[in-house]
């Protein structure tokens, strides 16, 4: 992990992703991310506990975090901020690629 990235976290909009028990990609928009420790690297996110994304992060102990740019499309915010991954395949609606 590039620790320099931790120092660039500021207030903004983020996309957190995970996989459900069927190995399907899910995700949600969040706006609360905070660095709590650099060594070892730790960040804290705030996510609605009743959300399907949160439920699966707690089960599977894995998540992704992407910083959304100021020019992010309103469509991305609408898809990941207002719909549930439980009933909606959000990732099928947007162009994306996965990285380690």
C-alpha positions as CSV (number, residue, x, y, z in Angstrom):
1,X,0.0,0.0,0.0
2,X,1.2,3.5,-0.8
3,X,1.2,5.2,2.5
4,X,1.3,8.6,0.8
5,X,-2.3,8.0,-0.2
6,X,-3.3,8.1,3.5
7,X,-2.1,11.7,3.7
8,X,-4.3,12.8,0.8
9,X,-7.6,11.6,2.3
10,X,-9.8,14.7,2.9
11,X,-13.5,15.4,3.1
12,X,-15.2,14.2,-0.1
13,X,-17.3,11.4,-1.6
14,X,-16.0,7.9,-1.7
15,X,-17.1,4.6,-3.1
16,X,-16.8,1.6,-0.9
17,X,-17.0,-1.8,-2.6
18,X,-17.3,-5.4,-1.4
19,X,-18.5,-8.8,-2.4
20,X,-21.5,-10.6,-1.1
21,X,-21.7,-14.3,-0.3
22,X,-22.4,-15.1,-4.0
23,X,-19.1,-13.3,-4.9
24,X,-21.1,-10.5,-6.6
25,X,-19.7,-7.0,-6.5
26,X,-21.6,-4.6,-4.3
27,X,-21.0,-1.0,-3.1
28,X,-22.2,2.2,-1.6
29,X,-21.3,5.9,-1.7
30,X,-20.0,7.3,1.6
31,X,-18.7,10.7,2.7
32,X,-17.0,9.9,6.0
33,X,-13.4,8.5,5.8
34,X,-10.7,9.2,8.3
35,X,-7.1,8.0,8.8
36,X,-6.7,6.7,12.3
37,X,-3.2,5.1,12.2
38,X,-0.4,5.2,9.7
39,X,1.7,2.2,11.0
40,X,0.0,-0.1,10.5
41,X,-2.2,1.7,8.0
42,X,-5.8,2.0,9.3
43,X,-8.7,4.0,8.1
44,X,-12.2,4.4,9.6
45,X,-15.3,4.6,7.4
46,X,-18.8,5.4,8.3
47,X,-21.4,3.3,6.6
48,X,-25.1,2.7,7.4
49,X,-25.1,-0.4,9.6
50,X,-28.4,-1.6,8.0
51,X,-27.0,-1.4,4.5
52,X,-26.3,-4.5,2.4
53,X,-22.8,-3.3,1.8
54,X,-22.1,-3.0,5.5
55,X,-23.6,-6.4,6.2
56,X,-21.3,-8.0,3.8
57,X,-18.2,-6.1,4.8
58,X,-18.8,-7.3,8.4
59,X,-19.3,-10.9,7.2
60,X,-16.3,-11.1,4.8
61,X,-13.9,-8.7,6.4
62,X,-12.9,-7.1,3.1
63,X,-13.7,-3.9,1.3
64,X,-12.4,-1.5,-1.3
65,X,-12.3,2.3,-1.1
66,X,-12.2,4.6,-4.1
67,X,-11.9,8.4,-4.0
68,X,-14.4,10.0,-6.3
69,X,-13.2,13.1,-8.1
70,X,-14.9,16.5,-8.0
71,X,-16.1,15.9,-11.6
72,X,-17.8,12.5,-10.8
73,X,-21.0,11.9,-12.7
74,X,-24.3,12.5,-10.9
75,X,-25.2,9.1,-12.3
76,X,-22.5,7.4,-10.1
77,X,-23.8,9.1,-7.0
78,X,-27.4,8.2,-7.9
79,X,-26.6,4.5,-8.5
80,X,-24.3,3.9,-5.5
81,X,-26.0,6.4,-3.2
82,X,-29.7,5.8,-3.5
83,X,-30.1,2.1,-4.5
84,X,-29.5,-1.1,-2.6
85,X,-27.0,-3.7,-3.8
86,X,-29.3,-6.3,-2.4
87,X,-31.8,-5.7,-5.3
88,X,-29.7,-3.8,-7.8
89,X,-26.6,-4.8,-9.7
90,X,-24.9,-1.4,-9.5
91,X,-21.6,-2.4,-11.0
92,X,-23.3,-3.7,-14.2
93,X,-24.4,-0.1,-14.8
94,X,-20.9,1.6,-14.7
95,X,-17.6,1.1,-16.5
96,X,-15.0,-0.2,-14.0
97,X,-11.9,-2.4,-13.5
98,X,-10.5,-4.2,-10.5
99,X,-7.0,-3.8,-9.1
100,X,-5.1,-5.1,-6.1
